[in-house]
Amino acid sequence: MVPLEVVNALANLAIAIDFSTGEQMDEDWAVQVLEQMAGDLQMLGPEDLASLSEGFRKVSESYREAEVRQFVWELPSALGLEDDEDEDEDGENTDLD
């Protein structure tokens, strides 16, 4: 099982990168970092991938802003860790509310 502290750290890193402006961080570099993180995480075994995905869903509940909660909830799919089965046709999470 992936510790929630590790999941939370990964979520916070992804939030900082994704929600930064071009003035704060070079956008090409930010994309490259997220792609590298996704590639590394995709190398995990099935049990760890499932644990990580579940962890992102759990820690998403701790964020106050709906946009950030949704972002963290969708991280497993965005990082290529699982299928998009928990989203509706508009890409919205159907299990958050």
NORMO-V251145 format. One record per residue. N is the residue number from 1. OMEGA is omega in radians with two decimals (999 if undefined). NEAR is the number of other ideal C-beta (glycine too) atoms within 12 Angstrom. Layout:
N&OMEGA&NEAR, N&OMEGA&NEAR
//
This chain:
1&3.12&17, 2&-3.14&27, 3&-3.13&15, 4&3.10&21, 5&3.10&14, 6&3.11&20, 7&-3.14&31, 8&3.12&24, 9&3.10&19, 10&3.12&32, 11&3.14&39, 12&3.09&23, 13&3.13&24, 14&3.09&36, 15&-3.12&29, 16&-3.13&20, 17&-3.03&30, 18&-3.08&27, 19&3.11&20, 20&3.09&19, 21&3.09&12, 22&3.09&11, 23&-3.10&7, 24&-3.03&13, 25&3.08&19, 26&-3.05&14, 27&3.10&16, 28&3.12&12, 29&-3.14&15, 30&3.11&23, 31&-3.14&18, 32&3.14&15, 33&3.14&23, 34&3.10&29, 35&3.11&19, 36&3.11&18, 37&3.12&28, 38&-3.14&26, 39&3.12&15, 40&-3.12&17, 41&3.13&32, 42&3.12&21, 43&3.12&16, 44&3.07&26, 45&-3.08&13, 46&-3.13&13, 47&3.12&12, 48&3.08&22, 49&3.13&25, 50&3.13&19, 51&3.13&24, 52&3.12&38, 53&3.10&37, 54&3.12&24, 55&3.10&32, 56&3.14&41, 57&3.14&30, 58&-3.08&25, 59&3.12&31, 60&-3.12&34, 61&-3.08&23, 62&-3.12&20, 63&-3.09&25, 64&-3.08&10, 65&-3.10&13, 66&-3.13&16, 67&3.13&18, 68&3.07&24, 69&-3.14&26, 70&3.13&29, 71&-3.11&30, 72&3.11&38, 73&-3.07&36, 74&-3.12&33, 75&3.14&40, 76&3.12&39, 77&-3.11&25, 78&-3.13&29, 79&3.11&33, 80&-3.11&23, 81&3.14&34, 82&3.10&27, 83&-3.14&12, 84&-3.00&20, 85&-3.12&12, 86&-3.14&23, 87&3.06&20, 88&-3.04&13, 89&3.11&7, 90&-3.13&9, 91&-3.14&15, 92&3.11&19, 93&-3.11&28, 94&-3.06&16, 95&-3.05&16, 96&-3.01&21, 97&999&10
//
